[in-house]
């Protein structure tokens, strides 16, 4: 009897040893997160008037046109950004809190050649700062552009993070430029 138990334990241990390495490598990409912010020399309410309408992205230099439906109604509103290069990006409004000057969105459809990511979501918020200034904080969460193991370099975690950071910073810089020129 004791021999059978030992044999069963030995076989279970061997089976685990054979399976464990494949389990360790079976995971896909991990969710990436990044946050960018910028200080703007204008009151928060003025900045919110420029960015607070989910249907209007004319403050982004890379966006040629925005079309959409549903206004600013979470889980109803959608928008399609037509980029200056001709590509389109479809986004859904998931959260809209005008008192907090904040909205969140999820990107339904994006070509990885435009932005090398999958399952991208973002939250943008305007915060009041002392001295009639404001701070705009933009958070993004996403998976890399290649969802399987061993991604090509242009669709890796590092490439995706770099592309998102560049996009957010470029758009925040354009927002600052536009608002401060108006102020």
C-alpha positions as CSV (number, residue, x, y, z in Angstrom):
1,X,0.0,0.0,0.0
2,X,2.7,2.4,1.0
3,X,4.5,1.7,-2.3
4,X,1.4,2.5,-4.3
5,X,1.0,5.9,-2.5
6,X,4.7,6.7,-3.2
7,X,4.3,5.7,-6.8
8,X,1.2,7.9,-7.2
9,X,2.9,10.9,-5.6
10,X,5.9,10.4,-7.9
11,X,3.7,10.2,-11.0
12,X,1.8,13.3,-9.9
13,X,5.0,15.2,-9.3
14,X,6.3,14.2,-12.7
15,X,3.1,15.3,-14.4
16,X,3.3,18.6,-12.7
17,X,6.9,19.0,-13.7
18,X,6.0,18.4,-17.3
19,X,3.0,20.8,-17.3
20,X,4.4,23.7,-15.2
21,X,6.9,25.0,-17.8
22,X,4.1,25.2,-20.4
23,X,1.8,27.0,-18.0
24,X,4.5,29.6,-17.2
25,X,4.8,30.6,-20.8
26,X,1.1,30.4,-21.7
27,X,0.2,33.9,-20.7
28,X,-0.2,36.7,-23.2
29,X,0.5,40.4,-22.9
30,X,0.0,42.4,-19.7
31,X,-2.1,45.5,-19.5
32,X,-0.1,48.6,-19.8
33,X,-0.9,51.9,-18.1
34,X,0.4,55.4,-18.5
35,X,-0.5,58.9,-17.4
36,X,0.5,62.2,-19.0
37,X,-0.4,65.7,-17.7
38,X,0.1,69.3,-18.6
39,X,-0.4,72.7,-16.9
40,X,-2.3,75.3,-18.9
41,X,-2.4,79.0,-18.1
42,X,-6.1,79.2,-18.2
43,X,-9.0,78.5,-15.7
44,X,-10.2,74.9,-15.5
45,X,-13.7,75.9,-16.7
46,X,-12.3,77.4,-19.9
47,X,-10.3,74.3,-20.6
48,X,-13.3,72.1,-19.9
49,X,-15.4,74.1,-22.4
50,X,-12.8,73.2,-25.1
51,X,-12.5,69.5,-24.3
52,X,-15.6,68.6,-22.4
53,X,-17.7,67.7,-25.5
54,X,-17.0,64.1,-26.3
55,X,-18.2,64.8,-29.9
56,X,-15.6,67.6,-30.5
57,X,-11.9,66.8,-30.9
58,X,-11.0,69.8,-33.0
59,X,-8.3,70.7,-30.5
60,X,-6.2,67.7,-31.6
61,X,-3.9,68.6,-34.4
62,X,-3.8,65.1,-35.8
63,X,-7.6,64.9,-36.0
64,X,-9.1,66.2,-39.3
65,X,-12.7,65.6,-38.4
66,X,-14.9,64.1,-35.6
67,X,-18.4,62.7,-36.2
68,X,-20.5,61.1,-33.5
69,X,-23.9,60.3,-32.0
70,X,-25.3,60.3,-28.5
71,X,-23.9,63.6,-27.3
72,X,-22.2,63.1,-23.9
73,X,-24.4,60.2,-22.7
74,X,-22.2,57.3,-21.3
75,X,-22.7,53.9,-22.9
76,X,-24.7,55.6,-25.7
77,X,-22.3,58.2,-27.2
78,X,-19.9,57.2,-29.9
79,X,-17.4,59.2,-32.0
80,X,-15.3,58.5,-35.1
81,X,-12.1,60.4,-35.4
82,X,-10.8,60.8,-38.9
83,X,-7.1,61.4,-38.6
84,X,-5.2,63.7,-41.0
85,X,-3.6,60.7,-42.6
86,X,-7.1,59.3,-43.4
87,X,-7.3,56.5,-40.8
88,X,-10.4,56.4,-38.6
89,X,-10.7,55.5,-34.9
90,X,-14.1,54.6,-33.3
91,X,-14.6,55.4,-29.6
92,X,-17.4,54.9,-27.1
93,X,-18.0,57.2,-24.1
94,X,-18.0,55.1,-20.9
95,X,-18.1,57.8,-18.3
96,X,-19.0,61.5,-18.3
97,X,-18.8,63.6,-15.1
98,X,-19.0,67.3,-15.9
99,X,-18.8,68.4,-12.3
100,X,-15.5,66.6,-12.0
101,X,-14.6,67.8,-15.5
102,X,-13.8,64.2,-16.5
103,X,-14.8,61.7,-19.2
104,X,-13.7,58.2,-20.0
105,X,-13.8,56.3,-23.3
106,X,-13.0,53.0,-24.9
107,X,-11.6,52.6,-28.4
108,X,-13.7,50.1,-30.4
109,X,-11.7,50.0,-33.5
110,X,-8.2,51.0,-34.2
111,X,-5.7,49.9,-36.8
112,X,-2.4,48.8,-35.1
113,X,-0.6,50.6,-37.9
114,X,-2.1,53.9,-36.6
115,X,-1.6,53.1,-32.9
116,X,0.0,49.7,-32.0
117,X,-2.5,48.8,-29.2
118,X,-5.5,46.7,-28.4
119,X,-8.3,47.3,-25.9
120,X,-7.4,50.9,-25.4
121,X,-9.3,53.0,-22.8
122,X,-8.7,56.5,-21.6
123,X,-9.8,59.0,-19.0
124,X,-9.2,62.7,-19.4
125,X,-9.7,65.2,-16.6
126,X,-9.3,68.9,-16.0
127,X,-8.2,70.0,-12.6
128,X,-8.2,73.5,-11.2
129,X,-4.8,74.8,-10.1
130,X,-4.0,78.0,-8.1
131,X,-3.7,81.3,-9.9
132,X,-6.3,80.7,-12.7
133,X,-4.3,77.8,-14.0
134,X,-5.4,74.2,-14.7
135,X,-3.9,70.8,-15.1
136,X,-5.1,68.3,-17.6
137,X,-4.4,64.7,-16.7
138,X,-4.8,61.9,-19.4
139,X,-4.7,58.3,-18.3
140,X,-4.6,55.4,-20.7
141,X,-4.7,51.6,-20.3
142,X,-4.2,49.2,-23.2
143,X,-2.6,46.0,-24.4
144,X,0.2,45.9,-26.9
145,X,-0.6,45.6,-30.6
146,X,0.3,41.9,-30.8
147,X,-1.8,39.8,-28.5
148,X,0.2,36.6,-28.7
149,X,3.6,35.7,-27.3
150,X,6.8,36.9,-29.1
151,X,5.5,40.1,-30.7
152,X,7.4,41.8,-33.5
153,X,9.3,44.9,-32.2
154,X,6.8,47.4,-33.6
155,X,3.9,45.7,-31.7
156,X,5.7,45.1,-28.4
157,X,4.9,46.4,-25.0
158,X,7.7,49.0,-25.3
159,X,6.6,50.2,-28.8
160,X,2.9,50.4,-27.7
161,X,3.8,52.4,-24.5
162,X,6.0,54.7,-26.5
163,X,3.3,55.3,-29.1
164,X,0.6,56.0,-26.5
165,X,2.9,58.4,-24.5
166,X,3.8,60.3,-27.7
167,X,0.1,60.5,-28.8
168,X,-1.0,61.8,-25.4
169,X,1.8,64.3,-25.0
170,X,1.3,65.6,-28.6
171,X,-2.4,66.1,-28.0
172,X,-1.9,67.8,-24.6
173,X,0.7,70.1,-26.1
174,X,-1.8,71.0,-28.9
175,X,-4.5,71.7,-26.3
176,X,-2.2,74.0,-24.3
177,X,-1.2,75.9,-27.4
178,X,-4.8,76.3,-28.5
179,X,-6.1,77.4,-25.1
180,X,-3.3,79.7,-24.2
181,X,-3.6,81.4,-27.6
182,X,-7.3,82.1,-26.8
183,X,-6.6,83.3,-23.3
